């Protein structure tokens, strides 16, 4: 329900009336949670209470899973063309409501409205259109006679009910990345968004229903990880779990899922290296570092967090990057001139500040390193921060900060730069900056990450996969590769000879 005490205007949250009936979306309708506890969504730019709702309890999770299980046979039996048509209609509804989605995402996350208008929402519409087309291409392997008189072929089939957990940094896009490949492949789904940011996930499910997707295909339960999340992951009727979040929580998800031998897809933390070789375009690299480090106020698992710069360019890179950071404009996410909004919450702001404050004991804060005062003081803001002088094994280099903080370190040889880039537990994304095609080829080969950009950092596209190496998890979001996560493969074999059908037992047992 919309908090009656909130002063949030319809201009900032035009879709608030759509969510008046509750924050659980089960079997095609919004309901209130049954946990007996409430949670309030807070605008991190102002501290204003925006939306208070009843949290999901175990009964809500059970009801959502039951609705998904009931809807599964009919949705799985739909033809690829029928699922494709439904998703095309869904994309059209999302496009019609683009401004509502953009404003709700900015409000709950603190993202600048220009970012949600130009990146989050168009990316989600594009992803929906992609999977609308991809739904028609769930192909198995071509048939063939691989064993004498037998013909074999492969069927690719949906798994069943998928239980997914999405994070708070990109609530709309993560809902799409979880839901779309699952339902395009014929599965049904229960998604648990982060309790901090449920608004656009709920609006996404409502749009799907308005586009004609059957009730129960998409369900949303909004509750805590301990109560709703663990219940969803451990539910015996959930055939697969997909989780995006921290590596620490991912380990707990894996532990619970293993007990029921579920299919598991994990997209976990990152600590992306940004490797600048001495032949790189300095201006391009500095601008790329600022954009890559500060996207979504640094709350991005692929954000540039560790810049390794070859010694001849190091001092100039530090100077230019710091100067660019100081021009970044913090402000109201809804103001046209704002470049950087707040972090998602004051707790997250304080967590980031703790990393930086501890680093002062062993490194140099070149710029930033503090929360702004004055009119922004009430929000969860933190200035863009550049740090130098840290050791490779220090906390600020090795740990995921999830804030607007970039650490810059020098390297000498190409071997050293690549070694340092790989020297964390993570392997989600990286970038290499060079004008030499051979250096670029080596970097993309040898850096252990699921995505390596060359002379760019951060863009993703629907047609290409997203997922990590090492402690960044396994499995892919987006692209046709994601169907590997949400389908199971069945080998079908036909015996082509009547004799074999009559006398198969002789081959196994001999004459009797």
N, C-alpha and C positions, 0 to 999 in steps of 0.2 A: 504494500500500500504506500502511497505517497505520504510522506511525513507532513501532517497538517501544520506543524510549526515551522516548516522550511519556508525561506523567502526566495528560493530558487525560482526564477522567472520562466515562463513558457518559452521565451526566446532562447534561454540557455538549455532547457530540457523540454523540447516540444513534444516528446513522446511519453511524457510522464503518465498521462491518462491511460495509455495502453497497458501499463503495469499496475493498475489500481487493485487488481484482484489477488495479488500475491506474487511470490517470487519462485514458485515451483511450477514447472510446466510439464504436466503428466497427461498422456493420452489426449493431447490436443487442447488442453485448457489450463489456465492459470489457477493455482490454488495456494492456500496458505500452508506454511510448514507446520509440523506437529511436534517439534522438539520442546516447545514451551519457552524458547528463548528468541530474542530478536537481535538483529544487527542493523547498524545504520551506515549507509554509504555516505562518505564525507567528501566534499569538494576539497582536494588537497591544496588548491590555490588560495582558499579563503578560510578553511576550517568549518565551513557551513555544512549543516546536516542536510542531506539531499533526499534520501529515500530510506525509510525504515521498513524492514520486512521480517517475517517469522522464518527462522532458520529451519532447514530440513532436518528431520530425525530419521531413525532407522526405518520407521514405517513408510516414510516418503520414498526412500531409496527402494524399498521392497515393492511399492506400488509402481514406481517408474520402471523397474526391471520387469515386473509383470506385464506392464503395458507394452514394453518393447518386445517381450517374448511373444505376446499375443499377436503383435503386428508383423512379426518376422516371416511367418510362412507366406502370407500374401505378398509382402514386399519382395521377398526373395524370388517368388514365382513370377513377378512382373517381368516383362521383356526388357532387354536393354533399352529399346526405343521408348518404352513407357517411362522408365526411370529417367532417361535423358530428357524427355518432354517436361516432366515435372521439375527437373532442375533448371531447365531453360526458363520456365515460368518463375521459378524461385529467383533467378538472377534478375529478371525484369522487375520483380517486386522490390528487391534490394536496391536496384538503381533508382526506382521511383522514390524510395525513402532515404536516399543517400544523406541528405542534410540532417534528418533526424538521427541517423546512426553517427554521423560525424560529431554532432553536438553532444550526444550522450557519451560517446567515447572520450571526448575532451573533458567533459564534466567529471567523470568518475576517475580518470587517470591523471588529469592535469596536462595532457598533451596539447600543444598549440593546435588551434582549429585548422590552421593551414596544413598541418601534418595529417590530421585525420581526413581532411577533405581530399588531399592530393595523394595520400599513401595508403592509410588503413582501409578506408571504405572502397576506393577504386580497386585496390588489390583484392579485397574480399569479393567484389562483384566479378572481377576477372577470374578468380579461382573457382567461383561457382559456375561460370560459363565454361571454363576448361573441363570441369568434371561432368558437366552436362554432356559434352562431346565425348569425353573419355569413357563414359558409361557404356557406350556402344562398342568398345574395343577391349573387352575382357576376354582376350583370346587365350586358348590353351595351345599346346604344341600340335603341329600338324600330324595327322594320322600317318602311320607307316607300318610296314612289315619288318619289325626289328628282330623277330624270333621265328623264323621259318614260316609256318602256316598260320601265324597269329597276327592280327592287326591290333595295334595299340594307339590310343590317343589320350590326351590329358584334358580333364575338365577343371576349370577354375571356378570354385564355388564360394559363396559367402560363408562366414564363420558362424554368425548368430548374433547374439546381443553383445555389443561392445560397450564397455564402461570406460569413459575417458575423463581425465582430470586436466584442466587448463589453468595456466598461470594468470597473474594480474597485469603483466606488462603489455600484452597485446590481446586483450580479452576478445575482441571481435575477430581478429585474424586467427587466433588460436582456436576459437570455436569453429571457424570455417575449416581450418586445417585438420581438425579432428573429425568433424561431422561429414564433410563432403566426400572424401574417398570411401569412408565406411558405408554411407548410404548409396553412393553410386555403384558400389560393388554388390549391393543387395542386403547389407546388414541393417539392423536397427541399432539405436544408440541411446545411452544415458550419459549425459555430460554433466560433470560438476565443475562450474567455474569457481574462481576464487571468490570468497565471500566479500572481499573489498570491492570487486568490480563485476557485479552480475548483470548490469543493465543491458548491455548490447548482446550478450548471449541469449537473454530472454527475448529481446526484440528479434533476434535472428530466428529463433524457433517460431515465434508468432508469424514472421514473414513466410516461413516455410509452410506453415499451415494455411495461411491465406493464399499461397500459391498452389495449394491442392495436394501437398504431400499428405498421405494418410495419417490419421491419428495414431500415435504410438511409435511412429518411425523415429522421430526426434523427441527426446525428453530431457528436461533440465532439472537438476536438483541443486539447490543453493544452500550449502551448509558448510560446517567446518571440516577440515581434513580428517581430524580424529574421529568424528562421529559419522558424517556422510561419506567422506572419501574412503576411509578404511572399510566401511560396510559395502560400498560399491565394488572395491577391488576384490574383496573376499567373497562376494556373493556367488553361490554355486551355480546360478543361472546366467552369469556373465561369462562369456567364452573367451573374451580378450580384454586386456587392459592397455590403454594408451595414456601415457603420462608425459607432460612437459613441466619441468620445474628444476629445482636444485638437485645436485647429485646426492646429497644427504637424504633428502626425502625420496628420491628415486630408489635408493637402496631399500628403504622401508617398503615402498610399493612392490618391489621385486620380491621381497621376503614374504609378503602377504599373498601375492599372486602365485608364487611357487607352491603354496600349500594345496591349491586346486589345479595345478598344472595348466595355467592359462597361457595363451599366446600373449606376448609382452612386447610393447614398443615403448622405448624410453628416449626422450630428447631432453638432455640434462644440461648442466652448466657449461660455461665457456670462458675462455681467457684469451681472446683472439690476438695473435701477434700481427704487427704491422711492420713489415720488413722493408727498409728503404736502402737500396744499394747506391753506391756513390755516383752512378750515372743517371740517377732518377731526376725528373723535373722537380726541383725543390718546391716551387710554388704550388704545383699540382699535388705533391705529396703532403705539404702542410695543410692545404685546404681539405684534402681527403682525410687527414688525421682528425681534424676538428669535426668534420661531418660524421666520420665513422665513430668517433669517441662520444659525441654528444647526442646522437640520434636517440629520441625518446628519453632524454636526460640521462643517457648512459644505461638505461634499464633495458638492455638488449643482450642476449647471450652471445650474439655475434659482434657486438660493438668492439671497436679497436681499443684495447686496454693496455697493450704492451708495444710500444714503438721501439724497434731496434734499428738504429741509423748508423750506416757505415761512417767511420771516423771523419773522412774529409767533409761530410755534410752535417755532422752532428751539431756543432754549435749554431750554425745558421738555421738548421731545422728547429732547434729549441727556441731560438729567438723569434722566428717567424710564426711558429705555432702558438707560442704564448701571446704574441701580439694579436693574432686572429681571435684567440679565445677571449681576449679582453674587449673585443668589439661585439661579442654575442649579447643580445638583448634579452634579459629576463623580464617576464611580465605576465599579465593576465592571459591565460591561454586563448581567450576569445578576442583579444586585441589584435588588430592586423599586423602590428609591428613586432610582435613577440617572436623571438627565435627559440627560446628555451622556457619550458614551463617548470612546475615543481616536480619533485619526486612524488611517488604515489601516496606517501603518508609521512607524517612526522617521524614515525618509528624508522622508516627506511632512510629518511634524511639523517637521523641520528646515527644509524648504522654506518652510513657512508662517512660521516664526520669522524666517527671513531677510527676507521681505517686511516684517514688522513692524519688525525691527531697523533696516532701511534707512530706513523711514518716520520713525523718531525724529529724523532729521536735518532733516525739513521739515514735520512734523506733530506733533500731540499725541496720545499714547495715554491715553485717559481712564480705561479700566479694562482689566484683562487684560494681554496682551502678554508672557506668560511661561508656561513649563511648570510644573505643580505639583510640589512636592517631597513627601517623606514616602512614604507607602505607595503612592502612584500614580506615584512617580518612575521606576519601571521600565517603565511603559507609554508609549505614544506620545500622551500627553495634552497639550492646550494649552488655556489658559483662554479663555473667551469674551472677545473683544477689540473695543473701540469706539475709533475714531480720528476726530479732528476736525482742522480746520485744514489739510488737504491741498489742493493745487491741482488743478484739473480735469485737467490734463495730466500729473499725477504717476503714478508706477508703481503706487502702491497703489490709485488710482482706475481706471486703464486696463487693468491686467493681471489675468488670472484667478488668484486665490490658491488657491482650493479648500481653505478652512479656516474656522474660526469667527471671522471678521473682518468687521466692518461699518464702513464709512466714512460719516460724515454730513457733508453740505455744505448751506449755506443757498442759497436763491434768492429773488428778489423777485417778478417778474411770472410769470404763467402761461406766457407765451411762453418765458421763460428756463428755467423748470422742464422744459418739454418738450424744449427744445433740448439742455439738459444730459443729459437722460435718453437722448437719441439719440446723444450724443457719445462713442461708443466704436465699435470695429469690430464689436461683437457685436450680436445681436438675437434672442435665444432667448426670453426672458420678461421681464415687467415687472409692476408693480402701481401703481395710482393710488388714493389715499385722499382721499375727499371726500364731502360730503353733498349736493353739487350735481349733478343729473343731467346738466346741460349741460357742466360741467367733465369729468365722467366720460366723456360721449360724445366730447368733443374728445380727451381723453387716449387713449382706446381707438382712435380714428381715427388720431392723429398719431404715437403712439409706435410705432417700427418694431421690432416683435418678434412672434414667432410666437404668443405667448399674452400677453394683458394681463388681469390680475385687477383687480377693483374692490373695495376694502375687504377684501381677503384676499390671501394670497400663499402659493403652493406646491401647492394640491390639484390633482390630475389625475384624470380619469375615463376609463374604457375607451371610451366613446362619442364622445369628442372628440379631435381630432388634437394631436400634439405634434411640433414641429419649428421650425426657426429661419429668420431672415432674415440677410442679410449674411454675415459670417465665422462665423456659427453654423451654416452649412450649408444643406442643402436636402433636401426630402422630408419625409414624415410617418410617425411611429410611431403606433400605436393607431388606433382608429376605422376606419370604412369607407374613409377617405381613404388609409389605408396600402395598400389593395389597388391603388391607382394605382402604387405602387412595385413591387409584386410580381407584376404582370400586364402582358401586352402586348396591344395592341388590334389587331384584324384587321378590315378592311373586306371584306365579302362582297357581291358584286353578281350578281343573276340577270337575264338577258334574258328578258322575258315573251312574246316573239313568235316564232313559228316562222319567219316571213319573215326576221326579223333574224338568226336562227341560220343560215339558208341563205345570206343575202346580205350578211353583215356586211362582206365584203371590198369591196363596192361603195361603202360609206360611206367607207372609208379610201382606196381606190385608184381608185374610179371604174370605169366599164365597160372591159373589155379585149376 
